[in-house]
Amino acid sequence: MVRQFHWDTSRTLIMGALNVTPDSFSDGGKFLDVDRAAAHAREMAQAGADIIDVGGESSRPGAPPVSAEEELGRVLPVVERLRDLVVSVDTTKSVVAGKALAAGARIVNDISALRFDPRMVDVVRDTGAGTVLMHMQGTPQTMQQEPRYDDVVVEVRSFLAERIAFAEARGLKKTQIAVDPGIGFGKTVEDNLRLLAHLDEFNSLGCPLLVGTSRKSFIGKLLAPDGAGSAREVDGRLWGTAATVAWAVAHGARILRVHDVAEMSDVVRMVEAVQQAR
């Protein structure tokens, strides 16, 4: 029986990132063990995560693809252990999405916006799952090889509008859909900043806006000491992430995908408190 998912837009949601991969940019290799992954998911839920986003294939720049079988072997045992939580599966493969949804996941977070696998939209429609449609220029293997735009805000917004229309035409309800401008996915530092500066322009799309800046390299580059030859390391990007999260919430983001759930939950709740005092 299909249980239709609808995004809750009454408050800002925290999506906790759980990468069960050996090579993700921030926490690769930390949660390959099922027990450790499940325990971390529950820690994130206790700290304020509304959604646990489980991914079995790294999407960092240059990451090699993995087979559906390997991805399923990483993802399914974890999803099965988290049936009592709201789980999203971070995948571009319809077979992985379908089996994860059957195992208890409720959302498909697709960085290709339903483009890489033509059957993905049917899986989402037939299961009644929620979905996140994200913008990416190229693929994880190519996206950071000289990304270029005439106007990154206009182009990303137009892309997301087209993908919403595609999903609706294939039978998805708009309340099932969230959109993600894809910070760091085929963008320069300047592109990422422009997207953040113009987040308000995505609110008119009529779908909840998800923003994922957590620990990303553009923060490390911006916060590197003057004259440094390399970006600040991942573990030094907490406060830079907090600044982008606060900005995103203040400018309309309704879902924040983060690694540091407790800290970012505090940031989100404080911004909401100020907004409610207007």
CORFEN-V5866 format. One record per residue. PSI is psi in degrees with one decimal (* if undefined). OMEGA is omega as a letter, one per 40 degrees, with the letter a starting at -180 (999 if undefined). BURIAL is b if it has 16 or more other ideal C-beta (glycine too) atoms within 10 Angstrom, else e. Layout:
BEGIN
PSI&OMEGA&BURIAL / PSI&OMEGA&BURIAL
END
This chain:
BEGIN
129.4&a&e / 129.4&i&e / 105.2&a&e / 129.6&i&e / 137.9&i&b / 134.0&i&e / 134.1&i&b / 110.9&a&e / 12.8&a&e / -17.4&i&e / 169.2&i&e / 132.0&a&b / 144.6&i&b / 123.8&i&b / 115.6&a&b / 126.0&a&b / 127.5&i&b / 98.7&a&b / 111.0&i&b / 60.0&a&b / 159.4&i&b / -7.6&a&e / 18.9&i&e / 150.9&a&b / -31.1&a&b / -45.4&a&b / 26.0&a&b / 130.3&i&b / -13.4&a&e / -28.9&a&b / 33.2&i&b / -32.1&i&e / 129.6&a&e / -44.3&a&e / -43.3&a&e / -40.4&i&e / -45.7&a&b / -39.9&i&b / -41.5&i&e / -39.0&i&b / -42.9&a&b / -33.3&i&b / -42.4&i&e / -41.6&i&b / -42.5&i&b / -32.0&a&e / -7.7&i&b / 3.8&i&b / 127.6&i&b / -27.8&a&b / 141.1&i&b / 120.4&a&b / 107.3&a&b / 122.0&a&b / 134.5&a&b / 7.8&i&b / 120.8&a&b / 140.0&i&b / 18.9&i&b / 156.3&i&b / 127.1&i&b / 0.2&a&e / 136.3&i&b / 148.2&i&e / 157.6&i&e / 159.2&i&b / 159.9&i&e / -37.0&a&b / -43.9&i&e / -41.7&i&e / -44.0&i&b / -40.4&i&b / -29.8&i&e / -40.1&a&b / -48.0&a&b / -45.5&a&b / -31.4&i&b / -47.0&i&b / -41.7&a&b / -29.2&a&b / -9.9&a&b / 29.9&a&b / -25.8&a&e / -4.8&i&e / 162.8&i&b / 114.7&a&b / 136.7&i&b / 150.5&i&b / 125.5&a&b / 96.5&a&b / 157.0&i&b / 3.5&a&b / 128.4&a&b / -35.6&a&b / -38.0&i&b / -44.5&i&b / -47.2&a&b / -44.3&a&b / -34.4&i&b / -39.6&i&b / -40.1&i&b / -27.9&a&e / -4.9&i&b / -9.8&i&b / 157.7&a&b / -7.1&a&b / 144.5&i&b / 117.0&i&b / 100.2&a&b / 107.5&a&b / -13.2&i&b / -0.7&a&b / 43.2&i&b / 22.3&a&b / -34.8&a&b / -29.7&a&e / 111.9&a&b / -16.9&i&e / -7.7&a&e / -43.9&a&b / -35.1&i&b / -38.3&i&e / -45.4&a&b / -45.1&a&b / -47.5&a&b / -25.9&i&e / -13.9&a&b / 19.2&a&b / 160.2&i&b / 163.3&i&b / 153.3&i&b / 124.6&i&b / 118.2&a&b / 146.5&i&b / 135.7&i&b / 133.4&i&b / 115.2&a&b / -145.7&i&e / 168.7&i&b / -29.7&a&b / -27.4&a&e / -10.1&a&e / -27.4&a&b / 15.7&i&b / 84.8&i&e / 59.4&i&e / 140.3&a&b / 142.8&i&e / 150.9&i&b / -44.2&i&e / 102.1&a&e / -36.4&a&b / -48.5&a&b / -44.2&a&e / -41.6&i&e / -41.5&i&b / -42.3&i&b / -40.5&i&e / -48.0&a&b / -37.2&i&b / -41.3&i&b / -40.1&a&e / -34.7&i&b / -46.5&i&b / -41.5&i&e / -47.9&a&e / -43.3&i&b / -38.8&i&e / -25.2&i&e / 8.2&i&e / 1.4&i&e / 145.7&i&b / 146.6&a&e / -28.0&i&e / -12.2&i&b / -15.0&a&b / 133.2&i&b / 157.2&a&b / 151.1&a&b / 120.9&i&b / -6.9&i&b / 52.2&i&b / 126.3&i&b / -4.1&a&b / 88.3&a&b / 43.0&a&b / 146.6&i&b / 172.8&i&b / -44.3&a&b / -38.6&i&e / -45.2&i&b / -42.9&i&b / -40.3&i&b / -40.7&i&b / -44.2&i&b / -40.7&a&b / -24.1&a&e / 28.2&a&b / -33.3&a&b / -30.0&a&e / -13.3&i&b / -12.9&a&b / -27.5&a&e / -5.8&i&e / -20.0&i&b / 11.0&i&e / 149.2&i&b / 141.7&a&b / 122.5&i&b / 135.8&i&b / 131.2&i&b / 94.0&i&b / -6.0&a&b / 119.0&i&b / 15.2&a&b / 160.9&a&b / -29.6&a&b / -31.2&i&b / -44.7&i&b / -38.6&i&b / -42.2&a&b / -30.9&a&b / 2.9&i&e / 143.5&i&e / 149.7&i&e / 130.0&i&e / -1.4&a&e / 145.9&a&e / -9.6&a&e / 164.0&a&e / 159.2&i&b / 141.0&a&b / 161.7&a&e / -42.5&a&b / -1.1&i&e / 19.3&a&e / 12.2&a&b / -51.6&a&e / -30.7&i&e / -40.9&i&b / -43.6&a&b / -39.5&i&b / -43.4&a&e / -34.4&i&b / -45.3&i&b / -45.1&i&b / -45.6&a&b / -44.7&i&b / -43.2&a&b / -20.2&a&e / 23.0&i&b / -5.5&i&b / 136.7&a&b / -11.6&i&b / 128.7&i&b / 118.5&i&b / 117.7&a&b / 161.5&i&b / -39.7&a&b / 80.8&a&b / -47.9&a&b / -47.2&a&e / -44.8&a&b / -27.2&i&b / -41.2&i&b / -43.5&i&e / -48.3&a&b / -47.1&a&b / -35.7&i&e / -42.9&i&e / -42.4&i&b / -39.1&i&e / -41.3&i&e / -42.7&i&e / -40.5&a&e / -17.5&a&e / -3.8&a&e / *&999&e
END
